[in-house]
Amino acid sequence: MSFQLLAFVLGGLAAGIAAGVYLRKRFVEDNIENLESQGKKIIETALTEAGQIKKENLLKAKEDAYKQKQSAQKEINKEKQDLKDETSRLGQKKSTLKKEWSAFDKRQVEHEQQREALLQQEKRIGEKNKEVDLLIGKQRFELEKVSGITQDDAKKMLMESLESEARMDAAKRLARIENEMKREADRKGKNILALAICRYAGDYVADKTVSMVPLPNDEMKGRIIGREGRNIRAIEAATGIDIIIDDTPEAVILSGFNPVRREVARLALLQLINDGRIHPARIEEVVQKVTKELEIVMKEAGEQATFDVGAHGVHVDLINILGRLKYRTSYGQNVLQHSLEVSFLCGIMAAELGIDVKVAKRAGLLHDIGKAVDHEVEGSHAVIGRDLARKYGESEEVVYAIGAHHEDEPPQSVLDILVQSADALSGARPGARKEMLQSYVKRLEDLEAIASSFEGVEKSYAIQAGRDLRIIVDSQKVQDGEATLLSQDIAKAIEEKLTYPGQIRVTVIRETRAIQYAK
């Protein structure tokens, strides 16, 4: 029973498997058919679309070809039209050229005719000129015969007459122009000087030269002299200044040409008097100390002066020399203050005239720099200052202005005149300088008397406050070669007989005049 059941089950299973295989095969075959039909449809669709695309591309290509053909045709037509127009223009130009050529030929013929006519006319004019020249020659001959002078003489007389009239007229006009220029220059100069004086408000620059040291009592004179005069000799040796002890009560007098040394001696003597210890070792110590202190003071004074006027870049040594002017006076006027005043006046006038203000102020500040060392170097302070400024690198215009401010050199620029004018203004202000009238007049009289004492001198004049002596000699008694020797002899006599500040220029003037009288 079980075997039959097993066989039945196995048969059923085999039948199921066979049925499944059959169904699977059937399913696969159906799918293959479906896939083949779909593939055919896709291929057909693709072929259809390809045909349409081909047709569209063909149509587009035909359209593009047509458009290119149309564009090319238009360009060809345009070029044909341009060629046609150009041909037409060339034809017109050719026609115009033919007309112009014809006109040119006609004008050329006319010019030839005019040339022939001008030649004929020129020939006739030449004949007329010959006739005129003959007539003029005859007239000149008749005029010369009547007047008694030749043609050249007449021309010469006429030219001389015209030249004389022209010279006279030119001289009159030149004199009028010169007078007008002088009046205008004088007016403007006065206005500028007045403006500079009004605008400058400087300190009072007059200062007395300190040459006296007060003493607490007359007993101090003996202590200053010391045993057998050793103290006073030590002071004089250390300072280079002479100490004069006379009957003046409670005072001693310092004498020396060097103002800086005189100031050192004064300050050292004051310190010794206040300290009470007066002996040679202490004197040397105090003099050295005061000298160093005074050098610092002078350097600061020079730096302050350059700062006040805005003079930058001045050499350090030149600043130190400038500071020494703090203790230098001229006719009672402090030279450093005078230099500052001249600097400011130069700047004001330079601004009015439109020239460099800084250069003008610099030249004014340094114009008297030579006075700081004029007792050590031979020559006028203007020349010494010029050499110092050139040595320490100042510009040539400043150097020349310094050398020319007292006319040791002739002025060459406006700056030179400005420095001269400002220097004169500063020294000429009322109260700026002090000098006894009697001694001033006496020195001028002595100068003129010394000059007049020489043989051949006719007149002598002391000018510029006694700094310049002008001497007029007799040309019959003094020759040109002797004039130089005479000036040297007079200068030597002045040096031997007079005491004076600075230097004196001696100028000998000799001239020859030939005078005749027409009666």
Residue pairs with C-beta under 8 A, 6 or more apart in sequence:
140 151
144 150
144 151
147 154
149 157
192 349
192 352
192 353
193 349
193 421
193 425
195 348
195 349
195 352
196 345
196 348
196 349
196 352
196 422
196 425
197 345
197 425
197 429
199 348
200 341
200 344
200 345
200 348
202 337
202 340
202 341
202 344
203 337
204 431
205 333
205 334
205 337
205 338
205 341
205 426
205 432
206 332
206 333
206 334
206 431
206 432
206 433
206 434
207 329
207 332
207 333
207 334
207 337
208 329
208 332
208 434
209 259
209 329
209 332
210 262
210 263
210 266
211 253
211 254
211 255
211 262
212 248
212 251
212 252
212 253
212 254
213 251
213 252
213 253
213 254
213 266
213 269
213 270
213 273
214 250
214 251
215 221
215 250
215 251
215 252
215 273
216 250
216 273
217 250
218 249
218 250
220 273
221 245
221 252
223 231
223 278
224 231
224 232
224 235
224 243
224 245
224 252
224 269
224 272
224 273
224 278
225 231
225 232
225 245
226 232
226 233
226 234
226 278
226 279
230 280
231 278
231 279
231 280
231 283
232 243
232 245
234 280
234 283
234 284
235 241
235 243
235 265
235 268
235 269
235 283
235 287
236 242
236 243
238 268
238 283
238 284
238 287
239 256
239 261
239 262
239 264
239 265
239 268
239 287
240 256
240 258
240 261
241 254
241 255
241 256
241 258
241 261
241 262
241 264
241 265
242 254
242 255
242 256
243 252
243 253
243 254
243 255
243 265
243 269
244 252
244 253
244 254
244 255
245 252
245 253
246 253
252 269
254 262
254 265
254 266
254 269
256 262
256 265
257 375
258 375
258 376
259 324
259 327
259 328
259 329
260 294
260 298
260 324
260 327
262 327
263 294
263 327
264 287
264 290
264 291
264 294
265 287
267 290
267 293
267 294
268 283
268 286
268 287
268 290
271 286
271 290
272 278
272 282
272 283
272 286
275 282
275 286
295 320
297 323
297 326
298 320
298 323
298 324
298 326
298 327
299 319
299 320
299 323
300 323
301 322
301 323
301 326
301 336
302 319
302 320
302 321
302 322
302 323
302 324
303 319
303 323
305 322
305 323
305 336
305 339
305 340
305 365
306 312
306 314
306 319
306 322
306 365
308 340
309 340
309 343
309 344
309 347
309 361
309 362
309 364
309 365
310 358
310 361
311 343
311 358
311 361
311 362
311 365
311 366
314 322
314 362
314 392
315 392
315 393
317 392
318 366
318 369
318 388
318 389
318 392
318 394
321 369
321 372
321 373
321 388
322 336
322 339
322 365
322 366
322 369
322 372
323 336
324 372
324 373
325 334
325 335
325 336
325 339
325 368
325 369
325 371
325 372
326 334
326 336
328 334
328 335
328 336
328 371
328 372
329 335
330 338
330 368
330 371
330 427
330 433
330 501
331 427
331 433
331 434
331 435
331 501
332 433
332 434
332 435
333 426
333 427
333 432
333 433
333 434
335 368
335 371
335 372
338 368
338 426
338 427
338 432
339 364
339 365
339 366
339 367
339 368
339 369
340 365
341 422
341 426
342 364
342 365
342 367
342 368
342 419
342 422
342 423
342 425
342 426
343 361
343 362
343 364
343 365
343 422
344 361
344 364
345 364
345 421
345 422
345 425
345 426
346 360
346 361
346 363
346 364
346 418
346 419
346 422
347 357
347 360
347 361
347 364
349 360
349 418
349 421
349 422
350 356
350 357
350 359
350 360
350 361
350 415
350 418
351 357
353 414
353 418
355 414
355 415
355 418
359 395
359 397
359 398
359 415
360 415
360 418
360 419
362 394
362 398
363 397
363 398
363 401
363 402
363 415
363 418
363 419
364 418
364 419
364 422
364 423
366 385
366 389
366 394
366 398
366 402
367 382
367 385
367 401
367 402
367 405
367 419
367 423
368 381
368 385
368 423
369 385
369 388
369 389
369 402
370 377
370 379
370 380
370 381
370 382
370 383
370 384
370 385
370 386
370 387
370 388
370 402
371 381
371 385
373 384
373 388
374 380
374 381
374 384
374 502
377 384
379 503
380 406
380 408
380 502
380 503
380 505
381 502
382 402
382 403
382 404
382 405
382 406
382 408
383 403
383 408
385 402
385 403
386 399
386 400
386 402
386 403
386 409
389 398
389 399
389 402
390 396
390 399
397 413
397 415
398 415
400 409
400 412
400 413
400 416
401 413
401 415
401 416
401 418
401 419
402 419
403 409
404 410
404 411
404 412
404 416
404 419
404 420
405 416
405 419
405 420
405 423
406 420
406 467
407 420
411 417
411 420
426 432
427 433
440 465
440 466
443 462
443 466
443 498
443 500
444 462
444 466
446 497
446 498
447 460
447 462
447 466
447 469
447 494
447 498
447 504
448 460
448 461
448 462
448 469
450 490
450 493
450 494
450 497
450 498
451 457
451 460
451 469
451 471
451 490
451 506
452 459
452 460
453 493
454 486
454 489
454 490
454 493
455 477
456 473
456 474
456 477
456 478
456 482
456 486
457 471
457 472
457 473
457 474
457 486
458 472
458 473
458 474
459 471
459 472
460 469
460 470
460 471
460 472
461 469
461 470
461 471
462 468
462 469
463 469
463 470
466 500
466 504
467 502
467 503
467 504
467 505
468 504
468 505
468 507
469 490
469 494
469 504
469 505
469 506
469 507
470 507
470 509
471 486
471 487
471 490
471 506
471 507
471 508
471 509
472 509
472 510
473 483
473 486
473 508
473 509
473 510
475 510
475 511
475 512
475 513
478 486
478 508
478 510
480 510
483 508
483 510
484 508
486 508
487 506
487 507
487 508
490 506
490 508
491 504
491 506
494 500
494 504
494 506
